[in-house]
Amino acid sequence: MLTIGEVAARAGVNPSHIRYYEDVGVLPEPERVSGQRRYDEAILQRLSVIDVAQRAGMSLDEIRDLTGPGEQLRDIADR
């Protein structure tokens, strides 16, 4: 399990970005250990998807749909 600082360093973003993405629902709430966020390595792939989607001009609402259940992904792909 990774801390928010470790995830931020490996993903090349600030920890505040990660907290913001959680607040707006783009990332799921992480597990907490003694009140501190702990992340699985899979979070790095999700952050990569978010980065690519933002560079492609997608809004955070669209990205939330993209990283959600499969039905929403199909609708986005159709658009």
mmCIF file of the N, C-alpha and C atoms, coordinates in Angstrom:
data_MODEL
# 
_entry.id   MODEL 
# 
loop_
_atom_site.group_PDB 
_atom_site.id 
_atom_site.type_symbol 
_atom_site.label_atom_id 
_atom_site.label_alt_id 
_atom_site.label_comp_id 
_atom_site.label_asym_id 
_atom_site.label_entity_id 
_atom_site.label_seq_id 
_atom_site.pdbx_PDB_ins_code 
_atom_site.Cartn_x 
_atom_site.Cartn_y 
_atom_site.Cartn_z 
_atom_site.occupancy 
_atom_site.B_iso_or_equiv 
_atom_site.pdbx_formal_charge 
_atom_site.auth_seq_id 
_atom_site.auth_comp_id 
_atom_site.auth_asym_id 
_atom_site.auth_atom_id 
_atom_site.pdbx_PDB_model_num 
ATOM 1   N N  . MET A 1 1  ? 0.832   -1.180 0.000   1.00 0.00 ? 1  MET A N  1 
ATOM 2   C CA . MET A 1 1  ? 0.000   0.000  0.000   1.00 0.00 ? 1  MET A CA 1 
ATOM 3   C C  . MET A 1 1  ? 0.885   1.254  0.000   1.00 0.00 ? 1  MET A C  1 
ATOM 4   N N  . LEU A 1 2  ? 0.468   2.219  -0.771  1.00 0.00 ? 2  LEU A N  1 
ATOM 5   C CA . LEU A 1 2  ? 1.240   3.450  -0.946  1.00 0.00 ? 2  LEU A CA 1 
ATOM 6   C C  . LEU A 1 2  ? 0.583   4.618  -0.209  1.00 0.00 ? 2  LEU A C  1 
ATOM 7   N N  . THR A 1 3  ? 1.399   5.525  0.281   1.00 0.00 ? 3  THR A N  1 
ATOM 8   C CA . THR A 1 3  ? 0.881   6.755  0.874   1.00 0.00 ? 3  THR A CA 1 
ATOM 9   C C  . THR A 1 3  ? 0.542   7.732  -0.246  1.00 0.00 ? 3  THR A C  1 
ATOM 10  N N  . ILE A 1 4  ? -0.168  8.791  0.098   1.00 0.00 ? 4  ILE A N  1 
ATOM 11  C CA . ILE A 1 4  ? -0.523  9.790  -0.906  1.00 0.00 ? 4  ILE A CA 1 
ATOM 12  C C  . ILE A 1 4  ? 0.733   10.458 -1.469  1.00 0.00 ? 4  ILE A C  1 
ATOM 13  N N  . GLY A 1 5  ? 1.735   10.653 -0.633  1.00 0.00 ? 5  GLY A N  1 
ATOM 14  C CA . GLY A 1 5  ? 2.988   11.246 -1.101  1.00 0.00 ? 5  GLY A CA 1 
ATOM 15  C C  . GLY A 1 5  ? 3.711   10.347 -2.096  1.00 0.00 ? 5  GLY A C  1 
ATOM 16  N N  . GLU A 1 6  ? 3.706   9.048  -1.825  1.00 0.00 ? 6  GLU A N  1 
ATOM 17  C CA . GLU A 1 6  ? 4.355   8.101  -2.748  1.00 0.00 ? 6  GLU A CA 1 
ATOM 18  C C  . GLU A 1 6  ? 3.617   8.049  -4.078  1.00 0.00 ? 6  GLU A C  1 
ATOM 19  N N  . VAL A 1 7  ? 2.288   8.035  -4.017  1.00 0.00 ? 7  VAL A N  1 
ATOM 20  C CA . VAL A 1 7  ? 1.495   8.018  -5.251  1.00 0.00 ? 7  VAL A CA 1 
ATOM 21  C C  . VAL A 1 7  ? 1.751   9.300  -6.045  1.00 0.00 ? 7  VAL A C  1 
ATOM 22  N N  . ALA A 1 8  ? 1.717   10.423 -5.364  1.00 0.00 ? 8  ALA A N  1 
ATOM 23  C CA . ALA A 1 8  ? 1.934   11.712 -6.036  1.00 0.00 ? 8  ALA A CA 1 
ATOM 24  C C  . ALA A 1 8  ? 3.297   11.764 -6.714  1.00 0.00 ? 8  ALA A C  1 
ATOM 25  N N  . ALA A 1 9  ? 4.325   11.318 -6.014  1.00 0.00 ? 9  ALA A N  1 
ATOM 26  C CA . ALA A 1 9  ? 5.677   11.336 -6.584  1.00 0.00 ? 9  ALA A CA 1 
ATOM 27  C C  . ALA A 1 9  ? 5.769   10.432 -7.804  1.00 0.00 ? 9  ALA A C  1 
ATOM 28  N N  . ARG A 1 10 ? 5.200   9.256  -7.715  1.00 0.00 ? 10 ARG A N  1 
ATOM 29  C CA . ARG A 1 10 ? 5.283   8.314  -8.841  1.00 0.00 ? 10 ARG A CA 1 
ATOM 30  C C  . ARG A 1 10 ? 4.435   8.748  -10.029 1.00 0.00 ? 10 ARG A C  1 
ATOM 31  N N  . ALA A 1 11 ? 3.328   9.438  -9.756  1.00 0.00 ? 11 ALA A N  1 
ATOM 32  C CA . ALA A 1 11 ? 2.442   9.874  -10.834 1.00 0.00 ? 11 ALA A CA 1 
ATOM 33  C C  . ALA A 1 11 ? 2.821   11.255 -11.375 1.00 0.00 ? 11 ALA A C  1 
ATOM 34  N N  . GLY A 1 12 ? 3.697   11.960 -10.665 1.00 0.00 ? 12 GLY A N  1 
ATOM 35  C CA . GLY A 1 12 ? 4.113   13.287 -11.109 1.00 0.00 ? 12 GLY A CA 1 
ATOM 36  C C  . GLY A 1 12 ? 3.059   14.359 -10.904 1.00 0.00 ? 12 GLY A C  1 
ATOM 37  N N  . VAL A 1 13 ? 2.258   14.201 -9.844  1.00 0.00 ? 13 VAL A N  1 
ATOM 38  C CA . VAL A 1 13 ? 1.244   15.208 -9.517  1.00 0.00 ? 13 VAL A CA 1 
ATOM 39  C C  . VAL A 1 13 ? 1.418   15.620 -8.058  1.00 0.00 ? 13 VAL A C  1 
ATOM 40  N N  . ASN A 1 14 ? 0.740   16.675 -7.664  1.00 0.00 ? 14 ASN A N  1 
ATOM 41  C CA . ASN A 1 14 ? 0.754   17.093 -6.270  1.00 0.00 ? 14 ASN A CA 1 
ATOM 42  C C  . ASN A 1 14 ? -0.267  16.269 -5.485  1.00 0.00 ? 14 ASN A C  1 
ATOM 43  N N  . PRO A 1 15 ? -0.022  16.025 -4.206  1.00 0.00 ? 15 PRO A N  1 
ATOM 44  C CA . PRO A 1 15 ? -1.023  15.331 -3.388  1.00 0.00 ? 15 PRO A CA 1 
ATOM 45  C C  . PRO A 1 15 ? -2.386  16.028 -3.412  1.00 0.00 ? 15 PRO A C  1 
ATOM 46  N N  . SER A 1 16 ? -2.371  17.361 -3.556  1.00 0.00 ? 16 SER A N  1 
ATOM 47  C CA . SER A 1 16 ? -3.642  18.092 -3.601  1.00 0.00 ? 16 SER A CA 1 
ATOM 48  C C  . SER A 1 16 ? -4.483  17.684 -4.810  1.00 0.00 ? 16 SER A C  1 
ATOM 49  N N  . HIS A 1 17 ? -3.837  17.328 -5.924  1.00 0.00 ? 17 HIS A N  1 
ATOM 50  C CA . HIS A 1 17 ? -4.578  16.843 -7.100  1.00 0.00 ? 17 HIS A CA 1 
ATOM 51  C C  . HIS A 1 17 ? -5.330  15.564 -6.746  1.00 0.00 ? 17 HIS A C  1 
ATOM 52  N N  . ILE A 1 18 ? -4.652  14.673 -6.070  1.00 0.00 ? 18 ILE A N  1 
ATOM 53  C CA . ILE A 1 18 ? -5.260  13.390 -5.714  1.00 0.00 ? 18 ILE A CA 1 
ATOM 54  C C  . ILE A 1 18 ? -6.454  13.614 -4.787  1.00 0.00 ? 18 ILE A C  1 
ATOM 55  N N  . ARG A 1 19 ? -6.277  14.462 -3.779  1.00 0.00 ? 19 ARG A N  1 
ATOM 56  C CA . ARG A 1 19 ? -7.386  14.758 -2.862  1.00 0.00 ? 19 ARG A CA 1 
ATOM 57  C C  . ARG A 1 19 ? -8.553  15.407 -3.610  1.00 0.00 ? 19 ARG A C  1 
ATOM 58  N N  . TYR A 1 20 ? -8.251  16.314 -4.535  1.00 0.00 ? 20 TYR A N  1 
ATOM 59  C CA . TYR A 1 20 ? -9.302  16.955 -5.324  1.00 0.00 ? 20 TYR A CA 1 
ATOM 60  C C  . TYR A 1 20 ? -10.045 15.927 -6.177  1.00 0.00 ? 20 TYR A C  1 
ATOM 61  N N  . TYR A 1 21 ? -9.320  15.048 -6.843  1.00 0.00 ? 21 TYR A N  1 
ATOM 62  C CA . TYR A 1 21 ? -9.961  14.013 -7.663  1.00 0.00 ? 21 TYR A CA 1 
ATOM 63  C C  . TYR A 1 21 ? -10.871 13.129 -6.825  1.00 0.00 ? 21 TYR A C  1 
ATOM 64  N N  . GLU A 1 22 ? -10.494 12.861 -5.585  1.00 0.00 ? 22 GLU A N  1 
ATOM 65  C CA . GLU A 1 22 ? -11.355 12.099 -4.683  1.00 0.00 ? 22 GLU A CA 1 
ATOM 66  C C  . GLU A 1 22 ? -12.601 12.909 -4.337  1.00 0.00 ? 22 GLU A C  1 
ATOM 67  N N  . ASP A 1 23 ? -12.421 14.192 -4.046  1.00 0.00 ? 23 ASP A N  1 
ATOM 68  C CA . ASP A 1 23 ? -13.547 15.055 -3.668  1.00 0.00 ? 23 ASP A CA 1 
ATOM 69  C C  . ASP A 1 23 ? -14.600 15.153 -4.768  1.00 0.00 ? 23 ASP A C  1 
ATOM 70  N N  . VAL A 1 24 ? -14.156 15.225 -6.022  1.00 0.00 ? 24 VAL A N  1 
ATOM 71  C CA . VAL A 1 24 ? -15.107 15.370 -7.135  1.00 0.00 ? 24 VAL A CA 1 
ATOM 72  C C  . VAL A 1 24 ? -15.566 14.029 -7.695  1.00 0.00 ? 24 VAL A C  1 
ATOM 73  N N  . GLY A 1 25 ? -15.067 12.936 -7.142  1.00 0.00 ? 25 GLY A N  1 
ATOM 74  C CA . GLY A 1 25 ? -15.540 11.610 -7.543  1.00 0.00 ? 25 GLY A CA 1 
ATOM 75  C C  . GLY A 1 25 ? -14.829 10.978 -8.715  1.00 0.00 ? 25 GLY A C  1 
ATOM 76  N N  . VAL A 1 26 ? -13.723 11.556 -9.149  1.00 0.00 ? 26 VAL A N  1 
ATOM 77  C CA . VAL A 1 26 ? -12.963 10.966 -10.257 1.00 0.00 ? 26 VAL A CA 1 
ATOM 78  C C  . VAL A 1 26 ? -12.162 9.759  -9.749  1.00 0.00 ? 26 VAL A C  1 
ATOM 79  N N  . LEU A 1 27 ? -11.717 9.845  -8.515  1.00 0.00 ? 27 LEU A N  1 
ATOM 80  C CA . LEU A 1 27 ? -11.048 8.723  -7.861  1.00 0.00 ? 27 LEU A CA 1 
ATOM 81  C C  . LEU A 1 27 ? -11.903 8.273  -6.680  1.00 0.00 ? 27 LEU A C  1 
ATOM 82  N N  . PRO A 1 28 ? -11.908 6.975  -6.397  1.00 0.00 ? 28 PRO A N  1 
ATOM 83  C CA . PRO A 1 28 ? -12.662 6.497  -5.238  1.00 0.00 ? 28 PRO A CA 1 
ATOM 84  C C  . PRO A 1 28 ? -11.955 6.874  -3.936  1.00 0.00 ? 28 PRO A C  1 
ATOM 85  N N  . GLU A 1 29 ? -12.713 6.936  -2.864  1.00 0.00 ? 29 GLU A N  1 
ATOM 86  C CA . GLU A 1 29 ? -12.122 7.181  -1.554  1.00 0.00 ? 29 GLU A CA 1 
ATOM 87  C C  . GLU A 1 29 ? -11.187 6.020  -1.228  1.00 0.00 ? 29 GLU A C  1 
ATOM 88  N N  . PRO A 1 30 ? -9.981  6.305  -0.770  1.00 0.00 ? 30 PRO A N  1 
ATOM 89  C CA . PRO A 1 30 ? -9.026  5.236  -0.485  1.00 0.00 ? 30 PRO A CA 1 
ATOM 90  C C  . PRO A 1 30 ? -9.256  4.616  0.891   1.00 0.00 ? 30 PRO A C  1 
ATOM 91  N N  . GLU A 1 31 ? -8.622  3.491  1.085   1.00 0.00 ? 31 GLU A N  1 
ATOM 92  C CA . GLU A 1 31 ? -8.587  2.864  2.400   1.00 0.00 ? 31 GLU A CA 1 
ATOM 93  C C  . GLU A 1 31 ? -7.787  3.791  3.310   1.00 0.00 ? 31 GLU A C  1 
ATOM 94  N N  . ARG A 1 32 ? -8.096  3.763  4.581   1.00 0.00 ? 32 ARG A N  1 
ATOM 95  C CA . ARG A 1 32 ? -7.343  4.583  5.536   1.00 0.00 ? 32 ARG A CA 1 
ATOM 96  C C  . ARG A 1 32 ? -6.765  3.700  6.623   1.00 0.00 ? 32 ARG A C  1 
ATOM 97  N N  . VAL A 1 33 ? -5.541  4.018  6.996   1.00 0.00 ? 33 VAL A N  1 
ATOM 98  C CA . VAL A 1 33 ? -4.847  3.333  8.084   1.00 0.00 ? 33 VAL A CA 1 
ATOM 99  C C  . VAL A 1 33 ? -4.433  4.411  9.073   1.00 0.00 ? 33 VAL A C  1 
ATOM 100 N N  . SER A 1 34 ? -4.971  4.344  10.269  1.00 0.00 ? 34 SER A N  1 
ATOM 101 C CA . SER A 1 34 ? -4.718  5.377  11.286  1.00 0.00 ? 34 SER A CA 1 
ATOM 102 C C  . SER A 1 34 ? -5.019  6.774  10.747  1.00 0.00 ? 34 SER A C  1 
ATOM 103 N N  . GLY A 1 35 ? -6.072  6.876  9.940   1.00 0.00 ? 35 GLY A N  1 
ATOM 104 C CA . GLY A 1 35 ? -6.493  8.162  9.392   1.00 0.00 ? 35 GLY A CA 1 
ATOM 105 C C  . GLY A 1 35 ? -5.759  8.611  8.145   1.00 0.00 ? 35 GLY A C  1 
ATOM 106 N N  . GLN A 1 36 ? -4.725  7.880  7.750   1.00 0.00 ? 36 GLN A N  1 
ATOM 107 C CA . GLN A 1 36 ? -3.950  8.265  6.560   1.00 0.00 ? 36 GLN A CA 1 
ATOM 108 C C  . GLN A 1 36 ? -4.379  7.440  5.353   1.00 0.00 ? 36 GLN A C  1 
ATOM 109 N N  . ARG A 1 37 ? -4.451  8.108  4.215   1.00 0.00 ? 37 ARG A N  1 
ATOM 110 C CA . ARG A 1 37 ? -4.830  7.426  2.980   1.00 0.00 ? 37 ARG A CA 1 
ATOM 111 C C  . ARG A 1 37 ? -3.788  6.377  2.600   1.00 0.00 ? 37 ARG A C  1 
ATOM 112 N N  . ARG A 1 38 ? -4.292  5.233  2.109   1.00 0.00 ? 38 ARG A N  1 
ATOM 113 C CA . ARG A 1 38 ? -3.418  4.173  1.598   1.00 0.00 ? 38 ARG A CA 1 
ATOM 114 C C  . ARG A 1 38 ? -3.996  3.695  0.277   1.00 0.00 ? 38 ARG A C  1 
ATOM 115 N N  . TYR A 1 39 ? -3.133  3.581  -0.712  1.00 0.00 ? 39 TYR A N  1 
ATOM 116 C CA . TYR A 1 39 ? -3.559  3.258  -2.072  1.00 0.00 ? 39 TYR A CA 1 
ATOM 117 C C  . TYR A 1 39 ? -2.903  1.983  -2.568  1.00 0.00 ? 39 TYR A C  1 
ATOM 118 N N  . ASP A 1 40 ? -3.657  1.259  -3.373  1.00 0.00 ? 40 ASP A N  1 
ATOM 119 C CA . ASP A 1 40 ? -3.138  0.115  -4.104  1.00 0.00 ? 40 ASP A CA 1 
ATOM 120 C C  . ASP A 1 40 ? -2.392  0.657  -5.327  1.00 0.00 ? 40 ASP A C  1 
ATOM 121 N N  . GLU A 1 41 ? -1.479  -0.125 -5.862  1.00 0.00 ? 41 GLU A N  1 
ATOM 122 C CA . GLU A 1 41 ? -0.710  0.313  -7.047  1.00 0.00 ? 41 GLU A CA 1 
ATOM 123 C C  . GLU A 1 41 ? -1.610  0.634  -8.244  1.00 0.00 ? 41 GLU A C  1 
ATOM 124 N N  . ALA A 1 42 ? -2.820  0.081  -8.283  1.00 0.00 ? 42 ALA A N  1 
ATOM 125 C CA . ALA A 1 42 ? -3.738  0.317  -9.407  1.00 0.00 ? 42 ALA A CA 1 
ATOM 126 C C  . ALA A 1 42 ? -4.112  1.795  -9.541  1.00 0.00 ? 42 ALA A C  1 
ATOM 127 N N  . ILE A 1 43 ? -3.965  2.561  -8.480  1.00 0.00 ? 43 ILE A N  1 
ATOM 128 C CA . ILE A 1 43 ? -4.290  3.987  -8.532  1.00 0.00 ? 43 ILE A CA 1 
ATOM 129 C C  . ILE A 1 43 ? -3.403  4.707  -9.550  1.00 0.00 ? 43 ILE A C  1 
ATOM 130 N N  . LEU A 1 44 ? -2.201  4.204  -9.750  1.00 0.00 ? 44 LEU A N  1 
ATOM 131 C CA . LEU A 1 44 ? -1.289  4.839  -10.710 1.00 0.00 ? 44 LEU A CA 1 
ATOM 132 C C  . LEU A 1 44 ? -1.829  4.740  -12.131 1.00 0.00 ? 44 LEU A C  1 
ATOM 133 N N  . GLN A 1 45 ? -2.444  3.623  -12.465 1.00 0.00 ? 45 GLN A N  1 
ATOM 134 C CA . GLN A 1 45 ? -3.037  3.470  -13.791 1.00 0.00 ? 45 GLN A CA 1 
ATOM 135 C C  . GLN A 1 45 ? -4.236  4.403  -13.949 1.00 0.00 ? 45 GLN A C  1 
ATOM 136 N N  . ARG A 1 46 ? -5.053  4.512  -12.908 1.00 0.00 ? 46 ARG A N  1 
ATOM 137 C CA . ARG A 1 46 ? -6.197  5.422  -12.971 1.00 0.00 ? 46 ARG A CA 1 
ATOM 138 C C  . ARG A 1 46 ? -5.741  6.862  -13.160 1.00 0.00 ? 46 ARG A C  1 
ATOM 139 N N  . LEU A 1 47 ? -4.690  7.246  -12.470 1.00 0.00 ? 47 LEU A N  1 
ATOM 140 C CA . LEU A 1 47 ? -4.165  8.600  -12.634 1.00 0.00 ? 47 LEU A CA 1 
ATOM 141 C C  . LEU A 1 47 ? -3.635  8.820  -14.048 1.00 0.00 ? 47 LEU A C  1 
ATOM 142 N N  . SER A 1 48 ? -3.074  7.793  -14.648 1.00 0.00 ? 48 SER A N  1 
ATOM 143 C CA . SER A 1 48 ? -2.609  7.893  -16.042 1.00 0.00 ? 48 SER A CA 1 
ATOM 144 C C  . SER A 1 48 ? -3.788  8.098  -16.982 1.00 0.00 ? 48 SER A C  1 
ATOM 145 N N  . VAL A 1 49 ? -4.878  7.378  -16.745 1.00 0.00 ? 49 VAL A N  1 
ATOM 146 C CA . VAL A 1 49 ? -6.085  7.536  -17.565 1.00 0.00 ? 49 VAL A CA 1 
ATOM 147 C C  . VAL A 1 49 ? -6.624  8.957  -17.426 1.00 0.00 ? 49 VAL A C  1 
ATOM 148 N N  . ILE A 1 50 ? -6.659  9.459  -16.209 1.00 0.00 ? 50 ILE A N  1 
ATOM 149 C CA . ILE A 1 50 ? -7.139  10.822 -15.969 1.00 0.00 ? 50 ILE A CA 1 
ATOM 150 C C  . ILE A 1 50 ? -6.273  11.833 -16.717 1.00 0.00 ? 50 ILE A C  1 
ATOM 151 N N  . ASP A 1 51 ? -4.961  11.659 -16.652 1.00 0.00 ? 51 ASP A N  1 
ATOM 152 C CA . ASP A 1 51 ? -4.037  12.572 -17.327 1.00 0.00 ? 51 ASP A CA 1 
ATOM 153 C C  . ASP A 1 51 ? -4.274  12.575 -18.833 1.00 0.00 ? 51 ASP A C  1 
ATOM 154 N N  . VAL A 1 52 ? -4.365  11.406 -19.435 1.00 0.00 ? 52 VAL A N  1 
ATOM 155 C CA . VAL A 1 52 ? -4.576  11.306 -20.881 1.00 0.00 ? 52 VAL A CA 1 
ATOM 156 C C  . VAL A 1 52 ? -5.923  11.914 -21.266 1.00 0.00 ? 52 VAL A C  1 
ATOM 157 N N  . ALA A 1 53 ? -6.950  11.618 -20.486 1.00 0.00 ? 53 ALA A N  1 
ATOM 158 C CA . ALA A 1 53 ? -8.285  12.138 -20.781 1.00 0.00 ? 53 ALA A CA 1 
ATOM 159 C C  . ALA A 1 53 ? -8.319  13.663 -20.688 1.00 0.00 ? 53 ALA A C  1 
ATOM 160 N N  . GLN A 1 54 ? -7.653  14.227 -19.685 1.00 0.00 ? 54 GLN A N  1 
ATOM 161 C CA . GLN A 1 54 ? -7.618  15.683 -19.569 1.00 0.00 ? 54 GLN A CA 1 
ATOM 162 C C  . GLN A 1 54 ? -6.877  16.311 -20.735 1.00 0.00 ? 54 GLN A C  1 
ATOM 163 N N  . ARG A 1 55 ? -5.774  15.691 -21.141 1.00 0.00 ? 55 ARG A N  1 
ATOM 164 C CA . ARG A 1 55 ? -5.027  16.238 -22.285 1.00 0.00 ? 55 ARG A CA 1 
ATOM 165 C C  . ARG A 1 55 ? -5.818  16.123 -23.572 1.00 0.00 ? 55 ARG A C  1 
ATOM 166 N N  . ALA A 1 56 ? -6.757  15.170 -23.620 1.00 0.00 ? 56 ALA A N  1 
ATOM 167 C CA . ALA A 1 56 ? -7.618  15.015 -24.790 1.00 0.00 ? 56 ALA A CA 1 
ATOM 168 C C  . ALA A 1 56 ? -8.797  15.989 -24.753 1.00 0.00 ? 56 ALA A C  1 
ATOM 169 N N  . GLY A 1 57 ? -8.880  16.779 -23.675 1.00 0.00 ? 57 GLY A N  1 
ATOM 170 C CA . GLY A 1 57 ? -9.917  17.794 -23.596 1.00 0.00 ? 57 GLY A CA 1 
ATOM 171 C C  . GLY A 1 57 ? -11.183 17.379 -22.869 1.00 0.00 ? 57 GLY A C  1 
ATOM 172 N N  . MET A 1 58 ? -11.150 16.239 -22.199 1.00 0.00 ? 58 MET A N  1 
ATOM 173 C CA . MET A 1 58 ? -12.339 15.788 -21.479 1.00 0.00 ? 58 MET A CA 1 
ATOM 174 C C  . MET A 1 58 ? -12.497 16.542 -20.163 1.00 0.00 ? 58 MET A C  1 
ATOM 175 N N  . SER A 1 59 ? -13.752 16.755 -19.774 1.00 0.00 ? 59 SER A N  1 
ATOM 176 C CA . SER A 1 59 ? -14.045 17.403 -18.492 1.00 0.00 ? 59 SER A CA 1 
ATOM 177 C C  . SER A 1 59 ? -13.948 16.366 -17.370 1.00 0.00 ? 59 SER A C  1 
ATOM 178 N N  . LEU A 1 60 ? -13.889 16.833 -16.142 1.00 0.00 ? 60 LEU A N  1 
ATOM 179 C CA . LEU A 1 60 ? -13.845 15.908 -15.008 1.00 0.00 ? 60 LEU A CA 1 
ATOM 180 C C  . LEU A 1 60 ? -15.129 15.088 -14.916 1.00 0.00 ? 60 LEU A C  1 
ATOM 181 N N  . ASP A 1 61 ? -16.266 15.667 -15.297 1.00 0.00 ? 61 ASP A N  1 
ATOM 182 C CA . ASP A 1 61 ? -17.516 14.896 -15.316 1.00 0.00 ? 61 ASP A CA 1 
ATOM 183 C C  . ASP A 1 61 ? -17.419 13.739 -16.306 1.00 0.00 ? 61 ASP A C  1 
ATOM 184 N N  . GLU A 1 62 ? -16.873 14.010 -17.486 1.00 0.00 ? 62 GLU A N  1 
ATOM 185 C CA . GLU A 1 62 ? -16.703 12.951 -18.483 1.00 0.00 ? 62 GLU A CA 1 
ATOM 186 C C  . GLU A 1 62 ? -15.705 11.906 -18.002 1.00 0.00 ? 62 GLU A C  1 
ATOM 187 N N  . ILE A 1 63 ? -14.645 12.371 -17.347 1.00 0.00 ? 63 ILE A N  1 
ATOM 188 C CA . ILE A 1 63 ? -13.629 11.440 -16.838 1.00 0.00 ? 63 ILE A CA 1 
ATOM 189 C C  . ILE A 1 63 ? -14.222 10.578 -15.730 1.00 0.00 ? 63 ILE A C  1 
ATOM 190 N N  . ARG A 1 64 ? -15.074 11.155 -14.891 1.00 0.00 ? 64 ARG A N  1 
ATOM 191 C CA . ARG A 1 64 ? -15.740 10.387 -13.843 1.00 0.00 ? 64 ARG A CA 1 
ATOM 192 C C  . ARG A 1 64 ? -16.543 9.254  -14.478 1.00 0.00 ? 64 ARG A C  1 
ATOM 193 N N  . ASP A 1 65 ? -17.246 9.565  -15.566 1.00 0.00 ? 65 ASP A N  1 
ATOM 194 C CA . ASP A 1 65 ? -17.997 8.531  -16.282 1.00 0.00 ? 65 ASP A CA 1 
ATOM 195 C C  . ASP A 1 65 ? -17.058 7.494  -16.896 1.00 0.00 ? 65 ASP A C  1 
ATOM 196 N N  . LEU A 1 66 ? -15.948 7.979  -17.440 1.00 0.00 ? 66 LEU A N  1 
ATOM 197 C CA . LEU A 1 66 ? -14.975 7.095  -18.079 1.00 0.00 ? 66 LEU A CA 1 
ATOM 198 C C  . LEU A 1 66 ? -14.399 6.087  -17.099 1.00 0.00 ? 66 LEU A C  1 
ATOM 199 N N  . THR A 1 67 ? -14.147 6.517  -15.880 1.00 0.00 ? 67 THR A N  1 
ATOM 200 C CA . THR A 1 67 ? -13.525 5.633  -14.896 1.00 0.00 ? 67 THR A CA 1 
ATOM 201 C C  . THR A 1 67 ? -14.552 4.884  -14.061 1.00 0.00 ? 67 THR A C  1 
ATOM 202 N N  . GLY A 1 68 ? -15.846 5.071  -14.395 1.00 0.00 ? 68 GLY A N  1 
ATOM 203 C CA . GLY A 1 68 ? -16.920 4.398  -13.670 1.00 0.00 ? 68 GLY A CA 1 
ATOM 204 C C  . GLY A 1 68 ? -17.299 3.086  -14.329 1.00 0.00 ? 68 GLY A C  1 
ATOM 205 N N  . PRO A 1 69 ? -18.536 2.638  -14.095 1.00 0.00 ? 69 PRO A N  1 
ATOM 206 C CA . PRO A 1 69 ? -19.015 1.360  -14.656 1.00 0.00 ? 69 PRO A CA 1 
ATOM 207 C C  . PRO A 1 69 ? -18.967 1.330  -16.183 1.00 0.00 ? 69 PRO A C  1 
ATOM 208 N N  . GLY A 1 70 ? -18.890 0.147  -16.753 1.00 0.00 ? 70 GLY A N  1 
ATOM 209 C CA . GLY A 1 70 ? -18.719 -0.071 -18.181 1.00 0.00 ? 70 GLY A CA 1 
ATOM 210 C C  . GLY A 1 70 ? -19.788 0.527  -19.073 1.00 0.00 ? 70 GLY A C  1 
ATOM 211 N N  . GLU A 1 71 ? -21.045 0.573  -18.633 1.00 0.00 ? 71 GLU A N  1 
ATOM 212 C CA . GLU A 1 71 ? -22.108 1.137  -19.460 1.00 0.00 ? 71 GLU A CA 1 
ATOM 213 C C  . GLU A 1 71 ? -21.828 2.596  -19.787 1.00 0.00 ? 71 GLU A C  1 
ATOM 214 N N  . GLN A 1 72 ? -21.351 3.349  -18.821 1.00 0.00 ? 72 GLN A N  1 
ATOM 215 C CA . GLN A 1 72 ? -21.057 4.750  -19.056 1.00 0.00 ? 72 GLN A CA 1 
ATOM 216 C C  . GLN A 1 72 ? -19.900 4.893  -20.040 1.00 0.00 ? 72 GLN A C  1 
ATOM 217 N N  . LEU A 1 73 ? -18.940 4.017  -19.973 1.00 0.00 ? 73 LEU A N  1 
ATOM 218 C CA . LEU A 1 73 ? -17.799 4.052  -20.882 1.00 0.00 ? 73 LEU A CA 1 
ATOM 219 C C  . LEU A 1 73 ? -18.271 3.874  -22.325 1.00 0.00 ? 73 LEU A C  1 
ATOM 220 N N  . ARG A 1 74 ? -19.215 2.972  -22.551 1.00 0.00 ? 74 ARG A N  1 
ATOM 221 C CA . ARG A 1 74 ? -19.731 2.747  -23.900 1.00 0.00 ? 74 ARG A CA 1 
ATOM 222 C C  . ARG A 1 74 ? -20.419 4.006  -24.434 1.00 0.00 ? 74 ARG A C  1 
ATOM 223 N N  . ASP A 1 75 ? -21.184 4.698  -23.583 1.00 0.00 ? 75 ASP A N  1 
ATOM 224 C CA . ASP A 1 75 ? -21.844 5.927  -24.008 1.00 0.00 ? 75 ASP A CA 1 
ATOM 225 C C  . ASP A 1 75 ? -20.826 6.991  -24.408 1.00 0.00 ? 75 ASP A C  1 
ATOM 226 N N  . ILE A 1 76 ? -19.767 7.120  -23.630 1.00 0.00 ? 76 ILE A N  1 
ATOM 227 C CA . ILE A 1 76 ? -18.719 8.106  -23.943 1.00 0.00 ? 76 ILE A CA 1 
ATOM 228 C C  . ILE A 1 76 ? -18.048 7.752  -25.252 1.00 0.00 ? 76 ILE A C  1 
ATOM 229 N N  . ALA A 1 77 ? -17.762 6.484  -25.449 1.00 0.00 ? 77 ALA A N  1 
ATOM 230 C CA . ALA A 1 77 ? -17.105 6.044  -26.688 1.00 0.00 ? 77 ALA A CA 1 
ATOM 231 C C  . ALA A 1 77 ? -18.006 6.352  -27.891 1.00 0.00 ? 77 ALA A C  1 
ATOM 232 N N  . ASP A 1 78 ? -19.300 6.187  -27.737 1.00 0.00 ? 78 ASP A N  1 
ATOM 233 C CA . ASP A 1 78 ? -20.231 6.480  -28.828 1.00 0.00 ? 78 ASP A CA 1 
ATOM 234 C C  . ASP A 1 78 ? -20.234 7.975  -29.173 1.00 0.00 ? 78 ASP A C  1 
ATOM 235 N N  . ARG A 1 79 ? -20.073 8.838  -28.142 1.00 0.00 ? 79 ARG A N  1 
ATOM 236 C CA . ARG A 1 79 ? -20.063 10.282 -28.391 1.00 0.00 ? 79 ARG A CA 1 
ATOM 237 C C  . ARG A 1 79 ? -18.783 10.655 -29.096 1.00 0.00 ? 79 ARG A C  1 
# 
